[in-house]
Amino acid sequence: MNKSLTYLLYFTLYTIVLLFFGKGGFKKTKNARDFFVAVNSLGLAVSIATFTATWFSAASMQGLSGSLYAYGYNTVLYAVVPWFLGATLLVLLASRLKSHDIITLPEYFHLRYQSRSLQAAGGLVIVMTYILYIIIQIRGFGIVVSEFLDINYTFAIILVYMFVMYTTFGGLFSVARTDSLNIFLIIAGTLLAAGLVLRDVGGVTAMHQQAALISTRPFPAAPMATAPGALLDPFAKGAYPPLLTFTSFFGWGLGLAANPQYAMRITSAKDTRTAIRMICLSVVLLAAMYLCMFIIGIGSRVLQPAIETIHSADEVLPYVINNVIYSRFSGVILVSIMAAAISTANSQLLVAASGFSYDIYRNLVNPRVSDEKMLLLNRAFIFVAGTISLILSMNPPDSLLIYGGYIWGFFSVTFLLPLYGGLFWKKACREGAMASFAGGLLMMVACMLLGTEARFQLHPAFPGFLVSCAIFFPVCLKYQRPRSAE
């Protein structure tokens, strides 16, 4: 049996099982609370599954492994360490946020600051950023399916579009059920891939000894050849300078800490204890999965020091699975990459729908909208937003990992201070929250337009966050309107 036919069988089986898992949510979903937070009823096991599956996206699986392949362990400092530092802040968030009866994160802004405008602004940022971020998942799926099934990229991304539409239409009940399936497949795929790579490189020690000697250009479009020892150097021998590496925390790290998709997982848990345990246990599981990704990324470079037929780091993992470590298990690894893309995309579409229908439409236009109309509006928006992401995916970004850090940066410069300040600082006020939200957003956009990363080795979220802080605290102190910490 040839490769393409084998992969097609795996793909078909996955499709059937996914359809079965996803159908249950349609019956349970009756209103907005059902749709967005599953009636705040999720237990520990399913909460861990949906939290982890949402986190471990195409950026983790393809973007991270490809960047490790090209630049080595600097990628850990650039992305993984910030992610885990951001997760520690999520524990603090869970300790306070869960006590509020909210459906969306921007709804907290309305409750805390008595500002419908701030809630609507938060909803708008959510809509814009998630439509852009879902491109990562669509591109990741498209690369994998086009490589393995030998089909056109455009047709491949239409397939993921249909998968995501189906699993999201049932709301969080459907998403959580399919996430339970997907995280099992993701874990199986990462373990298998790491095991195959370790087998072929001769173990962890041999892998690092050989990685230190590599001096090739990873793929033709890479900006430079790898300097000997750069794969093991924390700053890739100058390819990623310390300033850029450390300021990435203000994009990936603080962006994760203020990210609405994780806040919704906190609110959907059945109680505060479950929410905190969900985060802690998920981080342990994710740490093991990332260790596998480190092996896959560095080990793949040892096995194939240069790949002449790819154009970006995001294509490394599919190529290696299909051509370097191919085995009878490659179909499982294929499905695991697809699962990573789908499980994140459907969660993000759900959050984007909440931003539009709940934080903008219900908040500003029709506060008494019926449950039936609300569900219809959610599904209509999911269709429109998914279609826009699909169209934008026709011309995707060059690097999933760098692009994702930019998108998450928007949450760090807008949501972080109004959220954590409101929860933990009595003097946080509406004026400070709104001004810092706007100031941080404008500064980050300006830095992106000016190219601060290329010109000054500064992640654009860093100046945006500094401006947000410089506005938030003085303005709140000026207005001196103490409120009880929420």
URWO-V807772 format. One record per residue. N is the residue number from 0. RES is the residue in one small letter. D_FIRST is the distance of its C-alpha to the first C-alpha in Angstrom with 2 decimals. Layout:
n->N res->RES d_first->D_FIRST
n->N res->RES d_first->D_FIRST
This chain:
n->0 res->m d_first->0.00
n->1 res->n d_first->3.82
n->2 res->k d_first->6.71
n->3 res->s d_first->8.52
n->4 res->l d_first->6.65
n->5 res->t d_first->6.62
n->6 res->y d_first->10.13
n->7 res->l d_first->11.08
n->8 res->l d_first->10.73
n->9 res->y d_first->12.89
n->10 res->f d_first->15.14
n->11 res->t d_first->15.73
n->12 res->l d_first->16.57
n->13 res->y d_first->18.87
n->14 res->t d_first->20.51
n->15 res->i d_first->21.38
n->16 res->v d_first->22.81
n->17 res->l d_first->24.70
n->18 res->l d_first->26.26
n->19 res->f d_first->27.41
n->20 res->f d_first->28.98
n->21 res->g d_first->30.65
n->22 res->k d_first->32.45
n->23 res->g d_first->35.09
n->24 res->g d_first->37.00
n->25 res->f d_first->38.13
n->26 res->k d_first->40.21
n->27 res->k d_first->41.93
n->28 res->t d_first->42.88
n->29 res->k d_first->46.40
n->30 res->n d_first->48.05
n->31 res->a d_first->47.74
n->32 res->r d_first->48.02
n->33 res->d d_first->45.16
n->34 res->f d_first->43.06
n->35 res->f d_first->43.69
n->36 res->v d_first->44.47
n->37 res->a d_first->43.42
n->38 res->v d_first->47.12
n->39 res->n d_first->47.32
n->40 res->s d_first->45.84
n->41 res->l d_first->42.70
n->42 res->g d_first->42.76
n->43 res->l d_first->41.84
n->44 res->a d_first->38.22
n->45 res->v d_first->37.12
n->46 res->s d_first->39.34
n->47 res->i d_first->37.63
n->48 res->a d_first->34.19
n->49 res->t d_first->35.22
n->50 res->f d_first->37.30
n->51 res->t d_first->34.61
n->52 res->a d_first->31.82
n->53 res->t d_first->34.24
n->54 res->w d_first->35.20
n->55 res->f d_first->31.78
n->56 res->s d_first->30.69
n->57 res->a d_first->28.66
n->58 res->a d_first->31.74
n->59 res->s d_first->31.28
n->60 res->m d_first->27.57
n->61 res->q d_first->27.04
n->62 res->g d_first->30.66
n->63 res->l d_first->31.79
n->64 res->s d_first->28.95
n->65 res->g d_first->29.19
n->66 res->s d_first->32.97
n->67 res->l d_first->32.84
n->68 res->y d_first->30.64
n->69 res->a d_first->33.19
n->70 res->y d_first->36.49
n->71 res->g d_first->36.08
n->72 res->y d_first->38.09
n->73 res->n d_first->40.46
n->74 res->t d_first->37.93
n->75 res->v d_first->38.84
n->76 res->l d_first->42.48
n->77 res->y d_first->41.74
n->78 res->a d_first->39.66
n->79 res->v d_first->38.92
n->80 res->v d_first->42.52
n->81 res->p d_first->43.92
n->82 res->w d_first->41.46
n->83 res->f d_first->42.65
n->84 res->l d_first->46.28
n->85 res->g d_first->45.93
n->86 res->a d_first->44.60
n->87 res->t d_first->47.86
n->88 res->l d_first->49.76
n->89 res->l d_first->47.65
n->90 res->v d_first->49.12
n->91 res->l d_first->52.58
n->92 res->l d_first->51.57
n->93 res->a d_first->50.39
n->94 res->s d_first->53.71
n->95 res->r d_first->55.63
n->96 res->l d_first->53.42
n->97 res->k d_first->52.40
n->98 res->s d_first->56.05
n->99 res->h d_first->56.08
n->100 res->d d_first->55.14
n->101 res->i d_first->52.97
n->102 res->i d_first->49.85
n->103 res->t d_first->49.17
n->104 res->l d_first->50.16
n->105 res->p d_first->52.47
n->106 res->e d_first->54.26
n->107 res->y d_first->55.55
n->108 res->f d_first->57.19
n->109 res->h d_first->59.06
n->110 res->l d_first->60.20
n->111 res->r d_first->61.24
n->112 res->y d_first->62.77
n->113 res->q d_first->63.79
n->114 res->s d_first->62.03
n->115 res->r d_first->60.00
n->116 res->s d_first->59.65
n->117 res->l d_first->57.93
n->118 res->q d_first->55.56
n->119 res->a d_first->54.73
n->120 res->a d_first->54.34
n->121 res->g d_first->51.90
n->122 res->g d_first->49.95
n->123 res->l d_first->49.85
n->124 res->v d_first->48.57
n->125 res->i d_first->45.82
n->126 res->v d_first->44.78
n->127 res->m d_first->44.74
n->128 res->t d_first->43.05
n->129 res->y d_first->40.24
n->130 res->i d_first->39.38
n->131 res->l d_first->39.10
n->132 res->y d_first->37.27
n->133 res->i d_first->34.56
n->134 res->i d_first->33.53
n->135 res->i d_first->32.15
n->136 res->q d_first->29.76
n->137 res->i d_first->28.68
n->138 res->r d_first->28.18
n->139 res->g d_first->26.23
n->140 res->f d_first->23.82
n->141 res->g d_first->23.62
n->142 res->i d_first->22.80
n->143 res->v d_first->19.95
n->144 res->v d_first->18.31
n->145 res->s d_first->18.90
n->146 res->e d_first->17.39
n->147 res->f d_first->14.18
n->148 res->l d_first->13.61
n->149 res->d d_first->15.24
n->150 res->i d_first->18.05
n->151 res->n d_first->21.81
n->152 res->y d_first->23.75
n->153 res->t d_first->26.21
n->154 res->f d_first->23.76
n->155 res->a d_first->22.22
n->156 res->i d_first->25.73
n->157 res->i d_first->26.56
n->158 res->l d_first->23.82
n->159 res->v d_first->25.46
n->160 res->y d_first->28.79
n->161 res->m d_first->27.96
n->162 res->f d_first->26.72
n->163 res->v d_first->29.90
n->164 res->m d_first->32.17
n->165 res->y d_first->31.06
n->166 res->t d_first->31.36
n->167 res->t d_first->34.68
n->168 res->f d_first->36.43
n->169 res->g d_first->36.92
n->170 res->g d_first->38.84
n->171 res->l d_first->38.78
n->172 res->f d_first->38.05
n->173 res->s d_first->34.66
n->174 res->v d_first->34.08
n->175 res->a d_first->35.01
n->176 res->r d_first->32.72
n->177 res->t d_first->29.65
n->178 res->d d_first->30.77
n->179 res->s d_first->30.70
n->180 res->l d_first->27.01
n->181 res->n d_first->26.34
n->182 res->i d_first->28.33
n->183 res->f d_first->26.48
n->184 res->l d_first->23.15
n->185 res->i d_first->24.91
n->186 res->i d_first->26.33
n->187 res->a d_first->23.10
n->188 res->g d_first->21.37
n->189 res->t d_first->24.38
n->190 res->l d_first->24.72
n->191 res->l d_first->21.14
n->192 res->a d_first->21.38
n->193 res->a d_first->24.85
n->194 res->g d_first->23.90
n->195 res->l d_first->21.13
n->196 res->v d_first->23.65
n->197 res->l d_first->26.45
n->198 res->r d_first->24.55
n->199 res->d d_first->23.90
n->200 res->v d_first->27.44
n->201 res->g d_first->29.21
n->202 res->g d_first->30.96
n->203 res->v d_first->33.22
n->204 res->t d_first->36.08
n->205 res->a d_first->34.11
n->206 res->m d_first->32.38
n->207 res->h d_first->35.82
n->208 res->q d_first->37.32
n->209 res->q d_first->34.74
n->210 res->a d_first->34.86
n->211 res->a d_first->38.62
n->212 res->l d_first->38.20
n->213 res->i d_first->35.89
n->214 res->s d_first->37.71
n->215 res->t d_first->35.17
n->216 res->r d_first->34.79
n->217 res->p d_first->31.78
n->218 res->f d_first->30.63
n->219 res->p d_first->32.59
n->220 res->a d_first->34.15
n->221 res->a d_first->35.44
n->222 res->p d_first->39.27
n->223 res->m d_first->39.80
n->224 res->a d_first->38.44
n->225 res->t d_first->38.36
n->226 res->a d_first->41.52
n->227 res->p d_first->41.20
n->228 res->g d_first->41.39
n->229 res->a d_first->40.86
n->230 res->l d_first->37.71
n->231 res->l d_first->39.89
n->232 res->d d_first->43.01
n->233 res->p d_first->43.93
n->234 res->f d_first->44.68
n->235 res->a d_first->42.14
n->236 res->k d_first->45.08
n->237 res->g d_first->46.48
n->238 res->a d_first->43.36
n->239 res->y d_first->44.10
n->240 res->p d_first->47.87
n->241 res->p d_first->49.35
n->242 res->l d_first->51.02
n->243 res->l d_first->47.86
n->244 res->t d_first->45.92
n->245 res->f d_first->48.61
n->246 res->t d_first->49.40
n->247 res->s d_first->45.78
n->248 res->f d_first->46.87
n->249 res->f d_first->48.87
n->250 res->g d_first->45.77
n->251 res->w d_first->42.99
n->252 res->g d_first->45.26
n->253 res->l d_first->48.07
n->254 res->g d_first->45.82
n->255 res->l d_first->43.73
n->256 res->a d_first->46.97
n->257 res->a d_first->48.15
n->258 res->n d_first->44.87
n->259 res->p d_first->45.14
n->260 res->q d_first->41.63
n->261 res->y d_first->42.65
n->262 res->a d_first->46.11
n->263 res->m d_first->44.59
n->264 res->r d_first->42.59
n->265 res->i d_first->45.92
n->266 res->t d_first->47.72
n->267 res->s d_first->45.02
n->268 res->a d_first->45.37
n->269 res->k d_first->47.76
n->270 res->d d_first->50.37
n->271 res->t d_first->51.26
n->272 res->r d_first->50.34
n->273 res->t d_first->46.82
n->274 res->a d_first->46.49
n->275 res->i d_first->47.65
n->276 res->r d_first->45.49
n->277 res->m d_first->42.48
n->278 res->i d_first->43.04
n->279 res->c d_first->43.79
n->280 res->l d_first->40.88
n->281 res->s d_first->38.44
n->282 res->v d_first->39.66
n->283 res->v d_first->39.03
n->284 res->l d_first->35.43
n->285 res->l d_first->34.96
n->286 res->a d_first->36.50
n->287 res->a d_first->33.87
n->288 res->m d_first->31.09
n->289 res->y d_first->32.77
n->290 res->l d_first->33.05
n->291 res->c d_first->29.26
n->292 res->m d_first->29.23
n->293 res->f d_first->31.79
n->294 res->i d_first->29.62
n->295 res->i d_first->26.58
n->296 res->g d_first->28.80
n->297 res->i d_first->30.85
n->298 res->g d_first->28.17
n->299 res->s d_first->25.84
n->300 res->r d_first->28.83
n->301 res->v d_first->29.32
n->302 res->l d_first->25.76
n->303 res->q d_first->25.81
n->304 res->p d_first->29.52
n->305 res->a d_first->28.96
n->306 res->i d_first->26.28
n->307 res->e d_first->27.27
n->308 res->t d_first->24.85
n->309 res->i d_first->25.87
n->310 res->h d_first->29.14
n->311 res->s d_first->30.01
n->312 res->a d_first->29.77
n->313 res->d d_first->27.88
n->314 res->e d_first->24.78
n->315 res->v d_first->24.70
n->316 res->l d_first->22.77
n->317 res->p d_first->19.74
n->318 res->y d_first->19.68
n->319 res->v d_first->20.07
n->320 res->i d_first->17.36
n->321 res->n d_first->14.78
n->322 res->n d_first->16.21
n->323 res->v d_first->18.58
n->324 res->i d_first->17.64
n->325 res->y d_first->13.88
n->326 res->s d_first->12.66
n->327 res->r d_first->10.80
n->328 res->f d_first->13.85
n->329 res->s d_first->13.60
n->330 res->g d_first->12.78
n->331 res->v d_first->16.06
n->332 res->i d_first->17.89
n->333 res->l d_first->16.82
n->334 res->v d_first->18.26
n->335 res->s d_first->21.29
n->336 res->i d_first->22.24
n->337 res->m d_first->22.08
n->338 res->a d_first->24.19
n->339 res->a d_first->26.71
n->340 res->a d_first->27.29
n->341 res->i d_first->27.63
n->342 res->s d_first->29.85
n->343 res->t d_first->32.28
n->344 res->a d_first->32.37
n->345 res->n d_first->33.27
n->346 res->s d_first->35.99
n->347 res->q d_first->37.43
n->348 res->l d_first->37.53
n->349 res->l d_first->39.40
n->350 res->v d_first->41.92
n->351 res->a d_first->42.33
n->352 res->a d_first->43.09
n->353 res->s d_first->45.71
n->354 res->g d_first->47.31
n->355 res->f d_first->47.80
n->356 res->s d_first->48.62
n->357 res->y d_first->50.49
n->358 res->d d_first->51.99
n->359 res->i d_first->52.87
n->360 res->y d_first->53.10
n->361 res->r d_first->54.44
n->362 res->n d_first->56.49
n->363 res->l d_first->58.21
n->364 res->v d_first->57.82
n->365 res->n d_first->57.72
n->366 res->p d_first->58.38
n->367 res->r d_first->58.62
n->368 res->v d_first->55.32
n->369 res->s d_first->54.05
n->370 res->d d_first->50.97
n->371 res->e d_first->49.34
n->372 res->k d_first->49.98
n->373 res->m d_first->48.88
n->374 res->l d_first->45.45
n->375 res->l d_first->45.12
n->376 res->l d_first->46.19
n->377 res->n d_first->43.70
n->378 res->r d_first->40.75
n->379 res->a d_first->42.09
n->380 res->f d_first->42.42
n->381 res->i d_first->38.91
n->382 res->f d_first->37.64
n->383 res->v d_first->39.93
n->384 res->a d_first->39.33
n->385 res->g d_first->35.55
n->386 res->t d_first->35.78
n->387 res->i d_first->38.03
n->388 res->s d_first->35.67
n->389 res->l d_first->32.80
n->390 res->i d_first->34.99
n->391 res->l d_first->36.11
n->392 res->s d_first->32.53
n->393 res->m d_first->32.18
n->394 res->n d_first->34.32
n->395 res->p d_first->33.48
n->396 res->p d_first->35.37
n->397 res->d d_first->34.43
n->398 res->s d_first->34.23
n->399 res->l d_first->33.35
n->400 res->l d_first->35.39
n->401 res->i d_first->38.56
n->402 res->y d_first->38.45
n->403 res->g d_first->38.09
n->404 res->g d_first->41.13
n->405 res->y d_first->43.15
n->406 res->i d_first->42.35
n->407 res->w d_first->43.17
n->408 res->g d_first->46.36
n->409 res->f d_first->47.72
n->410 res->f d_first->47.86
n->411 res->s d_first->49.68
n->412 res->v d_first->52.37
n->413 res->t d_first->52.92
n->414 res->f d_first->52.11
n->415 res->l d_first->52.74
n->416 res->l d_first->56.55
n->417 res->p d_first->57.35
n->418 res->l d_first->55.02
n->419 res->y d_first->55.93
n->420 res->g d_first->59.47
n->421 res->g d_first->59.97
n->422 res->l d_first->58.74
n->423 res->f d_first->60.54
n->424 res->w d_first->63.54
n->425 res->k d_first->66.47
n->426 res->k d_first->67.71
n->427 res->a d_first->64.54
n->428 res->c d_first->65.65
n->429 res->r d_first->64.39
n->430 res->e d_first->65.86
n->431 res->g d_first->64.23
n->432 res->a d_first->60.83
n->433 res->m d_first->60.87
n->434 res->a d_first->62.25
n->435 res->s d_first->59.79
n->436 res->f d_first->56.87
n->437 res->a d_first->57.99
n->438 res->g d_first->59.08
n->439 res->g d_first->55.92
n->440 res->l d_first->53.77
n->441 res->l d_first->55.90
n->442 res->m d_first->55.95
n->443 res->m d_first->52.19
n->444 res->v d_first->51.68
n->445 res->a d_first->54.36
n->446 res->c d_first->52.76
n->447 res->m d_first->49.39
n->448 res->l d_first->51.19
n->449 res->l d_first->53.17
n->450 res->g d_first->50.14
n->451 res->t d_first->51.58
n->452 res->e d_first->48.36
n->453 res->a d_first->48.28
n->454 res->r d_first->52.08
n->455 res->f d_first->53.20
n->456 res->q d_first->50.10
n->457 res->l d_first->50.78
n->458 res->h d_first->48.27
n->459 res->p d_first->49.80
n->460 res->a d_first->49.86
n->461 res->f d_first->52.36
n->462 res->p d_first->55.29
n->463 res->g d_first->54.44
n->464 res->f d_first->54.73
n->465 res->l d_first->57.97
n->466 res->v d_first->59.49
n->467 res->s d_first->58.44
n->468 res->c d_first->60.21
n->469 res->a d_first->63.22
n->470 res->i d_first->63.69
n->471 res->f d_first->62.80
n->472 res->f d_first->65.14
n->473 res->p d_first->68.27
n->474 res->v d_first->68.06
n->475 res->c d_first->67.65
n->476 res->l d_first->70.56
n->477 res->k d_first->72.66
n->478 res->y d_first->72.30
n->479 res->q d_first->72.89
n->480 res->r d_first->71.74
n->481 res->p d_first->70.85
n->482 res->r d_first->68.66
n->483 res->s d_first->67.52
n->484 res->a d_first->64.17
n->485 res->e d_first->61.58
